[in-house]
Each structure stands twice: as C-alpha cells, then as structure tokens.
Amino acid sequence: MATIELASAAQITSIPTLMAFRDGILVFRQAGALPAAALEQLIASVEALDMDEVTAQAAASGAAPSGS
C-alpha cells in the first residue's frame, strides 16, 4: 500500500519513471527508461546544475522542495 501512496504522491503514471532530485528539488522527470549513455549524461547534467539558480526558480514558481 505504501508503494501506491508514494507513486500517487510523485504523480507516477508509467513504470518505469525516472526522476532526479537535487537538494530535495525535482530537476528531471521522464516516463520510460534511458539507455546507459543517456543516463550517464543525465547524471552529469544534474551534478552540474547551479542549485542556487534552481532554488531561486523553484521559489519563484512556488514549488516546494520534495518532502516538505
């Protein structure tokens, strides 16, 4: 039952769904799987994000960090 509640809270409608978070902020979401090379590129992109800018954008849009 907890799995269903988690999927609902994260608005997951397809399996697999790939989600990436930094500092509690959802920065990537895609239904479906990625090939290994694309996943590695995604990870590098997420690691390279300017989180000060992302946090400012999230605050401006009214988005709260996940888990809040």
Backbone torsions as a table, in degrees:
resi	resn	phi	psi	omega
1	MET	NA	-37.2	179.9
2	ALA	-62.3	-33.8	179.2
3	THR	-63.9	-42.4	179.0
4	ILE	-64.3	-42.2	179.6
5	GLU	-65.1	-40.7	178.4
6	LEU	-64.6	-44.6	178.4
7	ALA	-61.5	-40.1	178.7
8	SER	-66.0	-44.7	-179.5
9	ALA	-63.3	-34.0	-179.9
10	ALA	-89.9	3.0	179.6
11	GLN	56.3	41.6	177.8
12	ILE	-84.1	123.0	179.5
13	THR	-117.6	-10.9	178.5
14	SER	-132.5	147.7	175.2
15	ILE	-121.6	127.5	2.5
16	PRO	-82.0	155.0	170.4
17	THR	-124.7	126.6	-180.0
18	LEU	-99.8	126.0	178.5
19	MET	-131.1	139.8	176.8
20	ALA	-123.9	134.4	-180.0
21	PHE	-121.5	143.3	168.5
22	ARG	-132.0	130.9	178.7
23	ASP	51.1	37.2	177.7
24	GLY	77.6	8.0	-179.0
25	ILE	-110.9	128.8	175.9
26	LEU	-68.6	118.5	-177.6
27	VAL	-114.2	-9.4	177.9
28	PHE	-155.9	139.8	177.6
29	ARG	-150.7	129.8	178.8
30	GLN	-153.3	133.2	172.5
31	ALA	-77.6	136.9	178.9
32	GLY	103.2	167.6	-178.3
33	ALA	-93.0	162.7	175.5
34	LEU	-117.8	147.0	171.3
35	PRO	-64.0	157.7	-175.5
36	ALA	-53.6	-45.0	-178.3
37	ALA	-63.8	-40.2	179.2
38	ALA	-68.4	-36.6	177.7
39	LEU	-65.5	-42.4	177.3
40	GLU	-62.2	-40.3	177.5
41	GLN	-65.2	-40.4	177.7
42	LEU	-61.5	-46.3	180.0
43	ILE	-59.6	-44.4	178.7
44	ALA	-62.8	-40.0	179.3
45	SER	-65.2	-41.6	179.2
46	VAL	-66.3	-41.0	178.2
47	GLU	-63.9	-30.8	-176.3
48	ALA	-85.9	-4.6	-178.3
49	LEU	-59.7	143.0	171.8
50	ASP	-84.1	98.7	-173.2
51	MET	-69.9	-22.9	173.4
52	ASP	-62.7	-42.7	178.9
53	GLU	-68.1	-43.6	179.8
54	VAL	-62.6	-43.2	179.1
55	THR	-62.4	-41.5	178.5
56	ALA	-63.8	-42.4	178.8
57	GLN	-65.3	-40.4	179.3
58	ALA	-64.5	-41.6	179.1
59	ALA	-65.0	-40.0	-179.5
60	ALA	-66.7	-31.5	-179.2
61	SER	-89.1	-4.5	179.6
62	GLY	83.3	9.6	179.4
63	ALA	-77.0	132.9	177.0
64	ALA	-96.8	147.3	174.8
65	PRO	-57.8	148.5	179.3
66	SER	-63.1	145.9	-179.6
67	GLY	88.5	-1.4	179.4
68	SER	-92.2	NA	NA
